[in-house]
């Protein structure tokens, strides 16, 4: 079995790719890594794979545009599959069936298999496309798999580590867009379909900026107020955020802050943290799964709620289980006490619904088991033509990635998030990410 895995955001997806590669090689298979450059510009010309794992239907549509020549080996395995806020799963629906499901029907009808993170994600299939259910498997959240963990650090820490999860993708975007460009790309005007704003008719891009500015200001106040003789401050920028913003801030304000490596998997970073401070974020599922204590800052400013979107992460159902202080002083007092209350039964319920926590530790194996179940042709002898196509893809992608890396160095481009090069060096780095 030869499988193609699309790595959309390096820090988020590479650890899954690494674990899949090791598990697949253990049974005589082969995994080929891809990124946006390879997926969107090379893959369609060299498709000799038994299975192609893409993170959304939008990628499938962009790669294979001719509806008369759609392949039969594409699987959808989301890379951020926790979108339930009001219970409608509308954003999840778009990931599997497209923002306009009727226009996207040729593509979702030909998906070989849908690999779901959680049991609640079966709902849109049962409601809208029950005929697709034989092509659906719940496999669990892949980044929560045992094989995605890192070796635990047993050395005692002198200080308690407070981890701040940053989510400022408009204020400091990874691709260095100007604020003008962020407004134009995110506002409602000129866009017929924009699921983010669904059920929020009175909200627009300025509301998104409002909540980000509040969250940043609150986060900075907490960081600046903590006794740096007692605490180590670790900041984790969002994959779609420019990490240089935090680095420059720490230098300018003389803050003793450790900014995580831009390509470090979130689960690895989380293992070295005692308490997590965060705005509303889907990372809370990882936090609870790893038995860490989260403090969510969205209730510190009462007026923030008037600017949140109905279907955004600000209303994700996992928040109902978290500790949400009403002031900066209360947040600091919670950190100093070390006692962070939360609703464990509710957190466990959400983990079951959204990440299938009871099977997530085996999710990598669940994925590899599901592939031949959903596409039995995988078990058949592989034509020489397909093997040659795969080898040609690897050769072409290596050459293009190397050239892109050289060009990036010449023009001073910094690798971040999705803007990374799949060089031989990067492939070796991915290979070393996981334990097994």
Residue pairs with C-beta under 8 A, 6 or more apart in sequence:
1 24
1 27
1 28
1 29
1 30
1 50
1 51
1 368
1 371
1 372
1 378
1 379
2 29
2 30
2 31
2 32
2 48
2 49
2 50
2 382
2 386
2 387
2 390
3 20
3 24
3 29
3 30
3 31
3 32
3 49
3 50
3 51
3 52
3 53
3 371
4 31
4 32
4 34
4 43
4 49
4 51
4 52
4 53
5 16
5 17
5 20
5 21
5 31
5 32
5 33
5 34
5 53
6 13
6 34
6 35
6 39
6 52
6 53
6 54
6 55
6 59
7 13
7 14
7 17
7 33
7 34
7 35
7 422
7 430
8 35
8 36
8 55
8 59
8 79
8 418
9 79
9 239
9 240
9 417
9 418
10 35
10 239
10 262
10 263
10 415
10 417
10 418
10 420
11 239
11 262
11 263
11 264
11 265
11 266
11 417
12 79
12 80
12 143
12 239
12 265
12 266
13 55
13 79
14 263
14 265
14 429
14 430
14 433
15 143
15 148
15 265
15 267
15 268
15 433
15 434
16 142
16 143
16 145
16 148
16 364
17 31
17 33
17 430
18 148
18 430
18 431
18 432
18 433
18 434
19 142
19 145
19 147
19 148
19 364
19 433
19 434
19 436
20 31
20 142
20 364
20 367
20 368
21 31
21 33
21 430
21 431
22 147
22 434
22 436
23 147
23 364
23 365
23 368
23 436
24 30
24 31
24 368
25 31
27 368
29 368
30 390
32 49
32 390
32 393
32 394
33 422
33 427
33 430
34 43
34 397
34 422
35 401
35 418
35 420
35 421
35 422
36 418
37 397
37 400
37 401
37 404
37 421
37 422
38 393
38 397
38 400
38 401
38 422
39 54
39 59
39 63
40 59
40 62
40 63
42 393
42 396
42 397
42 400
43 52
43 63
43 393
44 63
44 64
46 389
46 390
46 392
46 393
46 396
47 71
47 73
47 389
48 385
48 386
48 387
48 388
48 389
48 390
48 393
49 73
49 386
49 390
50 73
50 371
50 375
50 377
50 378
50 382
51 73
51 75
51 112
51 371
51 375
51 378
52 71
52 73
52 74
52 75
53 75
53 77
53 115
53 367
54 60
54 63
54 74
54 75
54 76
54 77
55 76
55 77
55 78
55 79
55 80
56 76
56 78
56 79
56 95
56 96
57 76
57 94
57 95
57 96
57 97
57 98
57 104
57 107
57 108
57 111
58 95
58 98
60 74
60 76
60 107
60 111
61 98
61 104
61 107
64 70
64 71
64 74
64 107
67 106
67 107
70 106
70 107
70 110
71 110
72 110
72 112
72 375
72 377
73 112
73 375
74 110
74 111
74 112
75 111
75 112
75 113
75 114
75 115
75 371
75 374
76 95
76 96
76 111
76 113
76 114
76 115
77 115
77 139
77 142
77 367
78 92
78 95
78 116
78 117
80 282
81 92
81 95
81 116
81 117
81 118
81 121
81 141
81 354
82 117
82 118
82 282
82 285
82 316
82 318
82 354
82 355
83 89
83 90
83 91
83 92
83 95
83 282
83 311
83 316
84 92
84 120
84 316
84 317
84 353
84 354
85 91
85 310
85 311
85 312
85 313
85 314
85 315
85 316
85 317
86 199
86 310
86 311
86 315
87 317
88 199
88 311
89 120
89 121
89 123
89 124
90 195
90 198
90 199
90 311
91 195
91 196
91 311
92 121
92 124
93 101
93 124
93 128
94 195
96 108
96 114
96 124
96 125
97 104
97 108
97 124
97 128
97 129
98 104
98 107
98 108
99 193
99 195
100 193
101 108
101 128
108 129
108 132
111 135
112 135
112 374
112 375
113 135
113 136
113 137
113 370
113 371
113 374
113 375
114 125
114 132
114 135
114 136
114 137
115 137
115 139
115 367
115 370
116 122
116 136
116 137
116 138
116 139
117 138
117 139
117 140
117 141
117 142
117 354
117 355
117 356
118 138
118 140
118 141
118 352
118 353
118 354
118 355
118 356
119 138
119 352
119 353
119 356
120 353
120 354
121 138
121 354
122 133
122 136
122 138
125 132
125 133
125 136
126 133
135 374
137 366
137 370
137 373
137 374
138 356
138 359
139 356
139 359
139 363
139 366
139 367
139 370
140 355
140 356
140 357
140 359
140 360
140 361
140 362
140 363
140 366
141 285
141 289
141 354
141 355
141 356
141 357
141 360
141 363
142 148
142 360
142 363
142 364
142 367
143 265
143 266
143 267
143 286
144 267
144 286
144 289
144 355
144 357
144 360
144 361
144 363
145 360
145 361
145 362
145 363
145 364
145 365
146 361
146 362
147 364
147 434
147 435
147 436
148 265
148 267
148 364
148 434
149 267
149 268
149 271
149 434
149 435
150 265
150 267
150 268
150 271
150 433
150 434
150 435
151 435
152 271
153 271
153 272
157 232
159 230
159 231
159 232
160 230
160 231
160 232
160 274
160 275
160 338
161 231
161 232
161 234
161 272
161 273
161 274
161 275
162 226
162 231
162 232
162 233
162 234
162 273
162 274
162 275
162 276
162 277
162 335
163 234
163 235
163 236
163 269
163 270
163 273
163 274
163 275
163 276
163 277
164 219
164 222
164 223
164 233
164 234
164 235
164 236
164 276
164 277
164 278
165 236
165 238
165 276
165 277
165 278
165 279
165 281
165 283
166 219
166 235
166 236
166 237
166 238
166 241
166 246
167 212
167 215
167 238
167 241
167 278
167 279
167 281
168 212
168 215
168 216
168 237
168 238
168 241
168 245
169 212
169 238
169 240
169 241
170 179
170 182
170 186
170 205
170 208
170 209
170 212
171 209
171 212
171 213
171 216
171 245
172 237
172 241
172 242
172 244
172 245
172 246
173 182
173 240
173 241
173 242
174 239
174 240
174 241
174 242
174 416
174 417
174 418
174 419
175 416
175 417
175 419
176 242
177 185
182 205
183 205
183 209
186 205
186 208
187 204
187 205
188 194
188 197
188 204
188 205
195 311
196 309
196 311
196 312
197 203
197 204
197 309
197 311
198 310
198 311
199 310
199 311
200 309
200 310
200 311
203 307
203 308
203 309
207 307
207 308
207 309
208 307
208 309
210 304
210 307
211 279
211 304
211 307
211 308
211 314
214 301
214 304
215 279
215 297
215 298
218 297
218 300
218 301
218 328
219 277
219 279
219 297
220 249
221 328
222 277
222 297
222 328
222 331
222 332
222 335
223 233
223 255
223 257
224 253
224 255
225 328
225 332
226 233
226 332
226 335
228 256
231 335
232 256
232 258
233 255
233 256
233 257
233 258
234 257
234 258
234 259
234 260
234 269
234 272
234 273
235 246
235 257
235 258
235 259
235 260
236 260
236 266
236 269
237 243
237 245
237 246
237 259
237 260
237 262
239 417
239 418
240 417
240 418
241 417
242 416
243 259
243 260
243 262
243 416
244 414
246 257
246 259
247 259
249 255
249 257
250 256
250 257
250 259
260 269
262 415
262 416
262 417
263 415
263 420
263 429
265 433
266 283
266 286
267 286
267 290
270 276
270 286
270 287
270 290
270 292
271 290
273 292
274 292
274 293
274 338
275 292
275 293
275 294
275 295
275 335
275 338
275 340
276 287
276 292
276 293
276 294
276 295
277 294
277 295
277 297
277 331
277 335
278 284
278 287
278 294
278 295
278 296
278 297
279 296
279 297
279 298
279 314
280 296
280 298
280 312
280 313
280 314
280 315
280 316
280 319
281 313
282 313
282 316
282 318
284 294
284 296
284 316
284 318
284 319
284 322
285 318
285 350
285 351
285 354
285 355
287 294
288 294
288 318
288 321
288 342
288 347
288 350
288 351
289 351
289 355
289 357
289 360
293 323
293 340
293 342
294 322
294 323
294 340
294 342
295 322
295 323
295 324
295 325
295 331
295 334
295 335
295 340
296 319
296 322
296 323
296 324
297 324
297 325
297 331
298 304
298 305
298 308
298 314
298 319
298 324
299 324
299 325
299 326
300 325
300 326
300 327
300 328
300 331
308 314
308 315
309 315
317 350
318 347
318 350
318 354
320 343
320 346
320 350
321 342
321 343
321 344
321 346
321 347
321 350
322 342
322 343
322 347
323 334
323 340
323 341
323 342
325 331
325 334
334 340
348 357
351 357
352 358
356 363
359 366
371 378
372 378
372 379
397 422
398 422
398 423
398 424
401 421
401 422
401 423
401 426
402 421
402 423
402 424
404 421
405 421
405 423
407 413
408 415
408 421
413 419
415 421
420 426
